[in-house]
Amino acid sequence: MIDTEQERMTPEQEQLYKDVYDLLTPIIKPNSSESVMMGAGTLLAIAIQLYCCIFKSDEEVSSILQEASNTLPELRVQIEERIKEKTIH
């Protein structure tokens, strides 16, 4: 994780983030977009299901997903930094 991302996370969020990555690491195959899509799709489905548990309307869930899509540029930078760190080490 890059510094700005870590600064915004609670200790519980940091642990969850690490646990999810640890869980996905053996599933994601090098140079396999299919394995990445499977992992990402599964996590996205779980996230949507969790949002549906607490929000009454589809519009509320849709609004959250729209807000999340607004963070794509920042998330892209973060994952590119993460990949660079792993490649360097």
N, C-alpha and C positions, 0 to 999 in steps of 0.2 A: 504494500500500500504506500502511496506517496504521502508526504507529511500532512498536507491539507486535508486529505481524506481521514487520516488517523485522528487529527485534532477534533473533528466533528463527531467521532464515534464515542459512545459510552463504552466502558469495559465489556459489558454484555454484548454489545454490537460487534466489537472487535473479535470476541470469542466466537460468536455465531458466524461471522465472516470467515474466520480461519477454519472453523469446523466444516462449513459448506465447501470451501476450496479443498480441504483435505479429503472430503467425501467424493468430490468430483475428479480429483487428480488421477486416480487409477482408472476412471471410466473414460476420460478424454484421451484419445489416441493421437499421437503425433501425426500431423498432416491429414487429419480426418475431420473434415467439416461436418460430416454426419454425426460423429460422436459429440462435437460441440453443440450442434443443433439439438440433439437429443437432451443433453444436459440443460441447455438454456430453455428449451421448450418445457421441460418438466418443472424447472424452477419458476418459470413464468406462470404456468398453470396453477402451481401451488400458491403463488402470490395472489393471483386473481381469486382463487377459492378463499383464501384468508380474508381478502378485502370484502368478498361477498358475505362473509360471516358477520362482519361488523357494520357494513353499510346497507341500508334498506333498498336503495334504488341502483339500477344499472348506470344511471347518469352519474351518481357519485363515484362509482368505481371507474367509469370511463374518464371522469375528470382527473382522477388520480393518475391514471395511465397517461393521459395527455400531459400532465405536469411532469411525469417521469420522462416522457419523450423529449421534453425541453432540456433535459440534462445530458442528452446524448453527446454533445461536443466535449463536455467535461469528463464524462465516463470514458470516452474514446482515449483522451489524453492519459487518464489514469491507467487503463489497461495497457496502453503502449509503454508507459513507464514501467509497469509491472513486468512486461515481457522483456524489456531491455535489462532490468535488474537480474532476471533469471538467466538471460543469455550471457551476461557479463560474468556471473558467478559460475 
